[in-house]
Amino acid sequence: MTAAPSSTESVVTLEGVDKYFGDLHVLQGIDLRVRRGEVVVVIGPSGSGKSTLCRAINRLETIDGGSITLEGQPLPQEGKELARLRSDVGMVFQSFNLFAHKTVLENVTLGPIKVRRTKRADAEKRARELLDRVGVAHQAEKYPAQLSGGQQQRVAIARALAMEPKLMLFDEPTSALDPEMIKEVLDVMVDLARGGMTMIVVTHEMGFARTAADRVVFMSDGAIVEESTPDDFFTNPRSDRARDFLGKILKH
């Protein structure tokens, strides 16, 4: 288990959040509060709304009802304020989304230089420290296509961390990886969790949920069905839906 969240202060709060895609009600009255230093792992069957939830927090998806606040401030609609929000909320996607024509070092320094107005020398020093932290410092001058999937995802994590975010969102960060690469990415994420980073992680990796989460949130059909500690959730799920889900995935 990670250390207990360091504060009762809420970093992100969702209240009554609704989202529709046409007639499909993909987020149904979502209430969720994530405290500073807390690691919340969101699990559930495909199509349950997990990724949409993640994307709504970064305003990559607009919501149709309810509210989302970051450190008490409502999410901005557009323009510079929205860009600032996105720089405060790091996001790591299923696909790595690195700039193919830029080196690893350039990928990691681009945000701090362009958005934070960090001096290039300072940005490069910090980028090299982060690349070392995620275990790919020796790849700094290479291009993404020269790296394995696991290495690319670790670069994507370093790139998000370079912006010194208040919150990190991970949307199924290992699902595009070969099995042997999954562990190297999860190890980095566990290290981040233990270091006190506030994280919301959408994942199918139940081992990560057991070891790194402070809280497991189980979603089904666009709603939060239950939430509890990993120990309680995995040993004593309260809902039939969660028991059914765990019964299917833990047998394999």
Salt bridges, closest charged atoms under 4 A:
GLU9 OE2 - ARG36 NH2 2.77
ASP18 OD1 - HIS25 NE2 2.74
GLU38 OE2 - ARG35 NH1 3.88
GLU38 OE2 - ARG215 NE 2.97
GLU61 OE1 - LYS19 NZ 3.89
GLU61 OE2 - ARG55 NE 3.51
GLU71 OE2 - ARG36 NH2 2.83
GLU71 OE1 - LYS166 NZ 2.97
GLU81 OE2 - ARG84 NH1 2.70
ASP88 OD1 - ARG116 NH2 3.25
ASP88 OD2 - LYS166 NZ 3.52
GLU129 OE2 - LYS125 NZ 3.07
GLU129 OE1 - ARG126 NH1 3.73
GLU141 OE2 - ARG128 NH2 2.88
GLU172 OE2 - HIS204 NE2 3.36
GLU184 OE2 - ARG154 NH2 2.95
ASP187 OD2 - LYS183 NZ 2.75
ASP191 OD2 - ARG133 NE 3.65
GLU227 OE1 - ARG215 NH1 2.47
ASP240 OD1 - ARG243 NH2 2.40
ASP244 OD2 - ARG241 NH1 3.52
ASP244 OD2 - LYS248 NZ 3.34
